Amino acid sequence: MENIPKDIDGAFYLVHSMSVSSDYLTLEKESAVNFKNALNKTGAQHVVYLSGIINESELSKHLASRKNVEIELSRGKYSFTTLRAGIIIGSGSASFEIMRDLVEKLPIMITPKWLNTKCQPIGISDVIKILSKTIFNPKTFNRDFDIGGSNILSYKEMLLELGKLRNLKRYIFTIPVMTPKLSSYWLYFVTSTSYKLASALVNSMKIEVICRNDDINKILGIEPISYRLSLERAFSKIERNEVISSWKDAFISSDFNLNISDFIHVPSFGCFRDVREKTVSNRDNCIERIWSIGGEKGWYYGNWLWRLRGFIDKLFGGVGLRRGRTSDNFLNAGDALDFWRVLYADKREGRLLLFAEMKLPGEAWLEFRIIDNKLIQTATFRPLGLIGRLYWYTVLPFHSFIFNGMIKKITKHNNV
């Protein structure tokens, strides 16, 4: 907080902790207090908070926390505005990615009855317009507004509409016996969300999130777009590979509390290593193949084993392979890449370093490096105790199969 400059005119608060801990109410309140105290020491005149619609008398834990944050932030020395939204539709958003996973993976869904709950989704383009037009607007000072799109739909209707857009015939049946815990596990295994986030969302989906009025649209002169158009724009971004960021790239998506700088230097002492080298005839093409690894393209060799490892990781509460990658062509430090995290990515240098975020009895790195027209592929594992060492020797035969095949595939077509 000491690094925050004093010459701030306004700020947006877009923080939540649902993926970090089951005790996110405490974390979110602490974050709000810290933010308020820090802003009070600056010249900030206006703070805008993006919250959730909280019009029911009985709130879920998730929405109650949103209300608590709103109360804390409103106690600052600045003018304050709360914008309350339901589901935000846009490429890279958690809600959108969860719905996309469900529709694209399941032709038939047996779902809990909360799928009949009504909500008022809003497109990300409208959210950005409202945020940018609200800041420093005196008509919005010290007020709260609900923001939503032009349609009120049930979650079931939203899923079916997404299926129509994707030309996918989907059948959804709701049953009354699915408990919140079972619903959370269902979302966790089928979609790319974490269990903690799934659990928080499920408990909120029983409550209708519909705007009280459209006052904010009149004040700002905004005509919200439809749910269908929000979906079309989201998929247009995906198809053009223009997704700038995704919730899955946040470190909280992995349940790891890590700093990249702590792992950028790969250790050697007390570690097991699998090092393979292969001559490269076309450096640029080889780098493009390395930078395209993971996600829909897979890992070039033994993909069924990678998928099996991802499934096992899910069973033990890990992230699995479902996070994929945000961009098909670009990798940057901090990006999520299936169950890896990009620590370092420099095409000019010819080096890509990944850190494993799957459940392991130790720590693992995977590095690709091109030196003097030679690709050096190195897997490093630092075991945690005896179990870690047993794990390494158990998977060693699979490593020999996978890593040898992978480097051959990466270098095989590099002269095309």
Sequence and secondary structure as in RCSB ss.txt:
>XXXX:A:sequence
MENIPKDIDGAFYLVHSMSVSSDYLTLEKESAVNFKNALNKTGAQHVVYLSGIINESELSKHLASRKNVEIELSR
GKYSFTTLRAGIIIGSGSASFEIMRDLVEKLPIMITPKWLNTKCQPIGISDVIKILSKTIFNPKTFNRDFDIGGS
NILSYKEMLLELGKLRNLKRYIFTIPVMTPKLSSYWLYFVTSTSYKLASALVNSMKIEVICRNDDINKILGIEPI
SYRLSLERAFSKIERNEVISSWKDAFISSDFNLNISDFIHVPSFGCFRDVREKTVSNRDNCIERIWSIGGEKGWY
YGNWLWRLRGFIDKLFGGVGLRRGRTSDNFLNAGDALDFWRVLYADKREGRLLLFAEMKLPGEAWLEFRIIDNKL
IQTATFRPLGLIGRLYWYTVLPFHSFIFNGMIKKITKHNNV
>XXXX:A:secstr
 TTS S   EEEE    TTT TTHHHHHHHHHHHHHHHHHTTT  EEEEEEE   SSS  HHHHHHHHHHHHHTT
SSSEEEEEEES EESTT HHHHHHHHHHHH SEEEEEGGGG EE  EEHHHHHHHHHHHTT GGGTTEEEEE  S
  EEHHHHHHHHHHHTT   EEEEETT  HHHHHHHHHHHSS  HHHHHHHHHHTTS B  S  HHHHHHT    
 HHHHHHHHHHHHHTT     GGGSGGGGT    GGGTSS   TT EEEEEEEE S HHHHHHHHHT STTSTTS
S HHHHHHHHHHHHHTT  TTTT BS SS   TT EETTEEEEEEETTTTEEEEEE S  SEEEEEEEEEETTEE
EEEEEEEE HHHHHHHHHHHHHHHHHHHHHHHHHHHHTTT 
